[in-house]
Amino acid sequence: MKTALAFDTSNYTTSVAWFSPKHQGQARRLLSVPAGTLGLRQQDALFQHIRRLPELAEELLTGSIEIGCVGASTAPRETKDSYMPCFLAGAGQGRTVAKALGVPFYGWSHQQGHLAAAAWSAGHLELLDKPFLAWHLSGGTTELLAVEPVGRAVTARAIGGTTDLSAGQLIDRTGVLLGLDFPAGRALDALSLEAAGSFAPFTVRTDGYYFSLSGMENKVKALGEAGNKPQEIARFVLDTICSVLQRVTAAAQKEYPGLPVLCSGGVASNTRLRDGLTKSCQAVFSAPEYATDNAMGTAILTYRAWEEAHG
């Protein structure tokens, strides 16, 4: 059986995956971020990807795999102005391998890959064949999307989300303020579960399906300066994010009745968020191991495109 090979080189993860309906495999590694900092410059991320791609390919491609097509994430989103240098590493590797093997190359947005990985890992790959709503919740993105099928792929249009600070950025900045390592999502999640008490979530103002989280950073700093416990601050931040996402999702479901809601991206692995949106909006979530940046969704889309082209 032919297999799709794919690369994803996001700002914080190098990832290689292969996919066929019967067998899948993936190798990925977080980029190294200096302690106490809030991220990497693009040139530093690109350099790490270039160094790590051969290692991960050797780790993953150990058996006999008949590669029929190659794919890669080439940009953050599908829009014309969407560009990030770190994706050049995976895209260049993918095009080179495809040319050497004489097989087709397919380019996708990082966001499309997140959606495909979320649907597949949740056991609902059929979502890609019909319209649905989706949250893309990652380190730099908090977007509510209206998603529609295009052939065997999907196209996503932003209809809501944050107008400034993303949920992932708020989580990471809160974590660094509390002395956690960057990225701080998993550690902040665990810390919030230790809270004996909590503050009422802050009511974030919404404008349609859009909202701002920038004021929350000052509130977090004030709570820390006032001597509040890190566990309670962590829970306050996550409860506030969960609250506004629930309100916006419920409003969107009234305008788009009957459409399922899929949650993707690293922030979607948060325990409180998963519990809240599952109960209030019947949202479907990516499996935690495929919520963070990965090449599996890109491999799935690549295989589906190749399958469509070859009947």
C-alpha positions in Angstrom: 0.0 0.0 0.0 1.3 3.5 -0.9 2.2 5.7 2.0 2.2 9.5 2.4 5.3 11.1 4.0 5.0 14.5 5.5 7.0 17.3 7.2 5.9 20.0 9.6 8.3 22.6 11.0 6.4 25.0 13.2 7.8 27.6 15.4 8.3 25.1 18.3 8.2 21.5 16.9 10.1 19.6 14.2 7.9 16.7 13.0 8.0 13.9 10.4 5.1 11.5 9.8 3.9 8.9 7.4 0.3 7.7 6.9 -1.7 5.1 5.2 -5.2 3.8 6.3 -3.6 0.7 7.9 -0.3 2.1 9.3 1.0 5.3 10.7 4.1 6.6 12.3 5.5 9.8 13.6 8.7 11.3 15.1 8.8 14.8 16.6 10.8 17.0 18.9 10.3 20.3 20.6 12.7 23.0 19.8 15.1 24.2 22.6 13.9 27.4 24.2 16.3 29.2 26.7 14.9 29.2 30.3 13.0 32.3 31.2 12.3 33.4 27.7 9.1 33.6 25.8 10.1 31.9 22.6 12.6 31.9 19.7 13.5 34.2 16.9 12.5 32.7 13.5 16.1 32.3 12.3 16.9 30.3 15.5 13.9 28.1 15.0 14.8 27.6 11.3 18.3 26.6 12.2 17.1 24.0 14.8 14.7 22.5 12.2 17.4 22.1 9.6 19.6 20.3 12.1 16.8 18.0 13.4 15.0 16.9 10.3 17.6 14.3 9.2 17.7 12.9 12.7 13.9 12.5 12.9 13.7 11.1 9.4 16.3 8.4 10.3 14.4 7.7 13.5 11.1 7.3 11.7 11.9 5.6 8.4 13.5 2.5 9.7 11.4 -0.1 7.8 10.3 -0.7 4.3 7.9 2.0 3.4 6.6 2.5 -0.2 6.2 6.3 -0.4 3.7 7.3 -3.0 3.4 11.0 -2.2 5.1 13.7 0.0 3.5 16.7 1.8 4.6 19.5 4.0 3.2 22.5 5.9 4.2 25.5 3.8 2.5 28.4 5.7 0.6 29.0 9.0 -2.8 29.6 7.2 -4.3 29.5 3.8 -4.3 33.3 3.3 -2.0 34.9 0.8 -0.2 37.0 3.4 0.4 34.0 5.7 4.2 33.4 6.0 6.7 32.2 8.5 10.3 31.3 7.6 10.5 28.2 9.8 8.1 26.4 7.4 10.8 26.7 4.7 12.7 23.8 6.3 10.0 21.2 6.0 8.7 22.5 2.7 12.2 22.4 1.2 12.8 18.9 2.5 9.5 17.7 1.2 9.9 19.0 -2.3 13.4 17.6 -2.5 12.3 14.1 -1.4 9.3 14.2 -3.8 11.5 15.2 -6.7 14.1 12.5 -5.9 11.4 9.8 -5.7 9.4 11.0 -8.7 6.2 11.3 -6.7 3.8 14.2 -6.3 4.3 16.9 -3.6 1.4 18.5 -1.8 1.6 21.7 0.3 -0.8 22.5 3.1 -1.2 25.2 5.7 -0.2 24.3 9.3 -3.8 25.1 10.3 -5.2 22.5 7.8 -2.9 19.9 9.3 -4.1 20.7 12.8 -7.7 20.1 11.7 -7.0 16.9 10.0 -5.0 15.5 12.9 -7.7 16.5 15.4 -10.5 14.9 13.4 -8.5 11.6 12.8 -7.2 11.3 16.4 -10.7 11.9 17.8 -12.0 9.0 15.6 -14.1 11.3 13.4 -12.2 11.6 10.1 -15.6 11.8 8.4 -15.8 15.4 9.7 -13.4 16.4 6.9 -16.1 15.5 4.4 -18.8 18.0 5.6 -19.0 21.5 7.0 -18.1 22.0 10.7 -17.0 24.6 13.2 -13.5 24.4 14.7 -11.3 26.1 17.2 -7.6 26.4 16.4 -6.0 27.0 19.8 -2.3 27.1 19.8 0.7 29.1 21.0 0.1 31.9 18.5 -3.5 31.3 17.3 -7.0 31.5 18.8 -9.4 31.4 15.9 -12.9 30.1 15.5 -13.2 28.7 12.0 -15.9 27.8 9.6 -14.5 24.8 7.8 -15.8 23.3 4.5 -14.6 20.3 2.4 -12.7 20.9 -0.9 -12.3 17.6 -2.6 -10.7 15.4 0.1 -9.1 18.4 1.8 -10.6 21.2 3.8 -10.6 25.0 3.7 -11.0 27.1 6.8 -12.3 30.7 7.2 -11.8 32.6 10.4 -15.1 33.9 11.8 -14.0 34.7 15.3 -11.2 34.5 17.9 -8.9 36.9 19.7 -8.1 40.3 18.4 -4.7 40.5 20.1 -3.2 38.1 22.6 -3.9 34.5 21.9 -5.0 32.0 24.6 -1.7 30.2 24.2 0.3 33.4 24.6 -1.6 34.2 27.8 -1.0 30.7 29.1 2.7 30.9 28.3 3.2 34.4 29.7 1.4 33.4 32.9 3.5 30.3 33.2 6.8 32.3 32.8 5.6 34.8 35.4 4.9 31.8 37.8 8.4 30.4 37.1 7.4 27.6 34.8 9.3 26.6 31.6 8.3 27.8 28.2 6.0 26.5 26.6 4.0 26.4 29.8 0.7 24.8 28.8 1.1 21.4 30.3 2.7 22.6 33.5 0.0 25.4 34.0 -2.7 22.8 33.4 -1.3 20.6 36.1 -0.8 23.5 38.5 -4.4 24.6 38.1 -5.6 21.2 39.2 -3.9 21.7 42.5 -5.9 24.8 43.4 -7.9 24.4 46.6 -9.9 27.6 45.8 -10.4 29.8 42.9 -11.4 33.3 41.8 -14.5 33.8 39.7 -13.4 33.9 36.0 -13.0 37.4 34.5 -15.9 38.2 32.1 -14.1 38.9 28.8 -16.0 41.3 26.5 -17.0 39.9 23.1 -17.8 41.6 19.8 -19.6 39.0 17.8 -17.3 36.1 17.9 -14.2 38.2 18.6 -12.7 39.1 21.9 -9.6 40.5 23.6 -7.4 38.8 26.2 -4.7 41.5 26.5 -6.1 42.9 29.7 -5.7 39.5 31.4 -1.9 39.8 31.5 -2.1 42.8 33.8 -4.6 41.0 36.0 -2.2 38.1 36.3 0.6 40.4 37.3 -1.6 42.1 39.9 -2.6 38.8 41.4 1.0 37.7 41.7 2.1 40.9 43.3 -0.7 40.6 45.8 0.7 37.3 46.9 -1.9 35.0 45.6 -1.0 31.3 45.2 0.3 30.2 41.8 -2.2 27.4 41.7 -5.1 29.8 42.1 -3.7 32.2 39.5 -3.3 29.3 37.0 -6.9 28.2 37.6 -8.2 31.8 37.2 -6.5 32.1 33.8 -7.7 28.8 32.5 -11.2 29.3 33.8 -11.4 32.7 32.1 -10.2 31.3 28.8 -12.7 28.4 29.1 -15.6 30.8 29.9 -15.2 33.0 26.9 -14.7 30.1 24.5 -17.8 28.5 25.8 -19.8 31.7 25.3 -18.5 32.3 21.8 -19.0 28.7 20.8 -22.6 28.7 22.1 -23.4 31.9 20.1 -21.8 30.5 16.9 -23.9 27.3 17.2 -27.0 29.4 17.1 -26.0 30.9 13.8 -24.7 27.6 12.4 -27.2 25.1 13.8 -26.4 21.5 13.6 -22.7 21.9 12.8 -20.3 19.9 15.0 -17.4 21.6 16.8 -13.9 20.3 16.6 -11.1 21.6 18.8 -7.5 21.5 17.7 -4.1 22.9 18.6 -1.9 22.6 21.7 -4.2 24.6 24.0 -7.0 22.1 23.2 -5.2 19.5 25.3 -6.0 21.5 28.5 -8.1 19.5 31.0 -10.4 22.3 32.1 -11.1 23.4 28.5 -11.8 19.9 27.3 -14.2 19.3 30.2 -16.0 22.6 29.8 -16.5 22.6 26.0 -17.4 18.9 25.9 -20.2 19.5 28.4 -21.5 22.8 27.2 -21.1 22.5 23.4 -20.6 18.8 22.8 -17.3 19.7 21.2 -15.0 17.0 19.8 -11.3 17.2 20.8 -8.1 16.0 19.3 -6.4 13.3 21.2 -3.8 15.1 23.5 -0.8 13.7 21.7 -2.1 15.1 18.4 -3.3 18.4 19.8 0.1 19.9 19.8 2.0 20.7 16.5 2.5 17.5 14.4 3.0 16.3 10.9 0.4 13.6 11.1 -2.4 15.8 9.9 -0.3 17.0 7.0 0.4 13.3 6.1 -3.4 12.5 6.3 -4.3 15.3 3.9 -1.4 14.3 1.6 -2.7 10.8 1.4 -6.3 11.9 0.9 -5.2 14.2 -2.0 -3.1 11.4 -3.6 -6.0 9.0 -3.2 -8.4 11.4 -4.8 -6.1 11.9 -7.8 -5.6 8.2 -8.3 -9.2 7.1 -7.9 
